[in-house]
Amino acid sequence: QVQLVESGGGLVQPGGTLRLSCAYSGSIFGINVMGWYRQVPGKERELVAGITRDGRTSYADSAKGRFTISRDNAKNTLYLQMNSLKSEDTAVYYCNARGVLAEKFEVWGQGTLVTVSA
């Protein structure tokens, strides 16, 4: 199986920056796609950014130009660099991995809270 552990959340002022990390371990050779999602109370979890096995990235419109998803294969870590943060970016951010081992799988991290407030 695959395990994901996020870190890096916290309180930041509007306009500030934050970098989230997601350490992945286990049967990582089976991972095809990884992504960052976020969720606020009362709303559905939404995709923020994704990256495929071959490095192709995609972003939600709200993240384009401000957030960057990247992956360090040597460290088995996924990152989300967030710049120019806004109050509406406040949410719990989750790391996600999807792939195939004996069968298809999808796993989530425990989530890390990002609060953007003055």
Secondary structure as the mmCIF struct_conf table of DSSP 4:
data_model
#
loop_
_struct_conf.conf_type_id
_struct_conf.id
_struct_conf.beg_label_comp_id
_struct_conf.beg_label_asym_id
_struct_conf.beg_label_seq_id
_struct_conf.end_label_comp_id
_struct_conf.end_label_asym_id
_struct_conf.end_label_seq_id
STRN STRN1 VAL A 2 SER A 7
STRN STRN2 GLY A 10 VAL A 12
TURN_TY1_P TURN_TY1_P1 PRO A 14 GLY A 15
STRN STRN3 LEU A 18 GLY A 26
BEND BEND1 SER A 27 SER A 27
HELX_RH_3T_P HELX_RH_3T_P1 ILE A 28 GLY A 30
STRN STRN4 ILE A 31 GLN A 39
TURN_TY1_P TURN_TY1_P2 PRO A 41 GLY A 42
BEND BEND2 LYS A 43 LYS A 43
STRN STRN5 GLU A 46 THR A 52
TURN_TY1_P TURN_TY1_P3 ARG A 53 ASP A 54
STRN STRN6 THR A 57 TYR A 59
TURN_TY1_P TURN_TY1_P4 ASP A 61 ARG A 66
STRN STRN7 PHE A 67 ASP A 72
TURN_TY1_P TURN_TY1_P5 ASN A 73 ASN A 76
STRN STRN8 THR A 77 MET A 82
BEND BEND3 SER A 84 SER A 84
HELX_RH_3T_P HELX_RH_3T_P2 SER A 87 ASP A 89
STRN STRN9 ALA A 91 VAL A 100
BEND BEND4 LEU A 101 GLU A 103
STRN STRN10 LYS A 104 TRP A 108
STRN STRN11 THR A 112 VAL A 116
#
